[in-house]
Amino acid sequence: MMAREKKLKPESNAAYKTYIWFCKFTDLIWNPRRHLKRIPLKEGMAVVDYGCGPGRYTLPVAKLVGPKGKVFAVDIQPLAISTIKGKAARESLTNIEAILVDSYNTGIQSSSVDLVLFIDTLHLIRDCDALFQEIHRMLKQDGTLFMDPGHMKMPGARKIVESTGLFTIVECRGHDMLVAPKAKQ
Ligand SMILES: C[S@@+](CC[C@H](N)C(=O)[O-])C[C@H]1O[C@@H](n2cnc3c(N)ncnc32)[C@H](O)[C@@H]1O
C-alpha cells in the first residue's frame, strides 16, 4: 500500500494577517514592483507564482504577460488565494488561476511552464526535494526558475538548489538567481 501523503498546513489566519500588514508597511519603503525588471518576463508566457501570498507579483506579472499569457498563483494559505481571486476580479484580469495546495502537487500540466517565480518562500518549505521535483516537472525544458530566497541567505539557498541535482544555477545576482532545469530523464 502507498504511504498516504501528509497534508501541509498553512500558518494561522492571525499570523498571515500580521504578515499582510507587515507587507503593506514595507512596500511603502521598498516597492516590490521594482523587482520586476530583474525577472525575465515576456508577453504570452505561462508563469507560476509559487507561494504567491497576497499577489504582490502575481497581479503585475499577469498584466505583463498579457491575455495570451497566464499566471498560476499557488499558495497553501486560503486567505492568500481568496485575496488573489478578489484582486484579479476587481482588475478584470482573466489570465490568473489561483490554486490552493495542501501538498507539493500543484496539478499543473507537466512541461507547460515558461517561468516559475519562487520569491521569499524557500524558508517555509519543509520538503525541498518534493517541491523542487514539482518545479522541475512543471517547467518546460527551456524554462526558468527565478528565485529570491528572501528570508534565507543566498549560500544556503544555493546549496539547497544544487543538492536537488535537478537544476543548474545560471546566474546569481545579489538577492536573486536564475536557475535552469536539467534535462528530464
Ligand atoms: C513570505 S510569503 C511571500 C509571498 C510572495 N512571494 C511575496 O514575495 O510577496 C510566503 C508565502 O508562501 C506560502 N507558502 C508557505 N509554504 C508553502 C507551500 N508549501 N506551498 C505553497 N505556498 C506556501 C505562504 O502561505 C505565504 O503566502
PDBQT file of the ligand as one rigid body, heavy atoms in Angstrom, charges set to zero:
ROOT
HETATM    1  C1  LIG A 201       6.707  35.330   2.893  1.00  0.00    +0.000 C 
HETATM    2  S1  LIG A 201       5.320  34.972   1.837  1.00  0.00    +0.000 S 
HETATM    3  C2  LIG A 201       5.906  35.553   0.254  1.00  0.00    +0.000 C 
HETATM    4  C3  LIG A 201       4.781  35.935  -0.665  1.00  0.00    +0.000 C 
HETATM    5  C4  LIG A 201       5.207  36.461  -2.050  1.00  0.00    +0.000 C 
HETATM    6  N1  LIG A 201       6.008  35.505  -2.771  1.00  0.00    +0.000 N 
HETATM    7  C5  LIG A 201       5.953  37.774  -1.905  1.00  0.00    +0.000 C 
HETATM    8  O1  LIG A 201       7.187  37.784  -2.003  1.00  0.00    +0.000 OA
HETATM    9  O2  LIG A 201       5.274  38.782  -1.702  1.00  0.00    +0.000 OA
HETATM   10  C6  LIG A 201       5.409  33.214   1.674  1.00  0.00    +0.000 C 
HETATM   11  C7  LIG A 201       4.143  32.583   1.108  1.00  0.00    +0.000 C 
HETATM   12  O3  LIG A 201       4.405  31.207   0.852  1.00  0.00    +0.000 OA
HETATM   13  C8  LIG A 201       3.262  30.442   1.218  1.00  0.00    +0.000 C 
HETATM   14  N2  LIG A 201       3.690  29.057   1.450  1.00  0.00    +0.000 N 
HETATM   15  C9  LIG A 201       4.359  28.522   2.503  1.00  0.00    +0.000 A 
HETATM   16  N3  LIG A 201       4.565  27.205   2.328  1.00  0.00    +0.000 NA
HETATM   17  C10 LIG A 201       4.014  26.895   1.126  1.00  0.00    +0.000 A 
HETATM   18  C11 LIG A 201       3.908  25.670   0.381  1.00  0.00    +0.000 A 
HETATM   19  N4  LIG A 201       4.406  24.520   0.830  1.00  0.00    +0.000 N 
HETATM   20  N5  LIG A 201       3.273  25.712  -0.806  1.00  0.00    +0.000 NA
HETATM   21  C12 LIG A 201       2.763  26.880  -1.285  1.00  0.00    +0.000 A 
HETATM   22  N6  LIG A 201       2.839  28.061  -0.633  1.00  0.00    +0.000 NA
HETATM   23  C13 LIG A 201       3.464  28.063   0.565  1.00  0.00    +0.000 A 
HETATM   24  C14 LIG A 201       2.732  31.171   2.458  1.00  0.00    +0.000 C 
HETATM   25  O4  LIG A 201       1.373  30.859   2.712  1.00  0.00    +0.000 OA
HETATM   26  C15 LIG A 201       2.942  32.633   2.068  1.00  0.00    +0.000 C 
HETATM   27  O5  LIG A 201       1.824  33.163   1.403  1.00  0.00    +0.000 OA
ENDROOT
TORSDOF 0
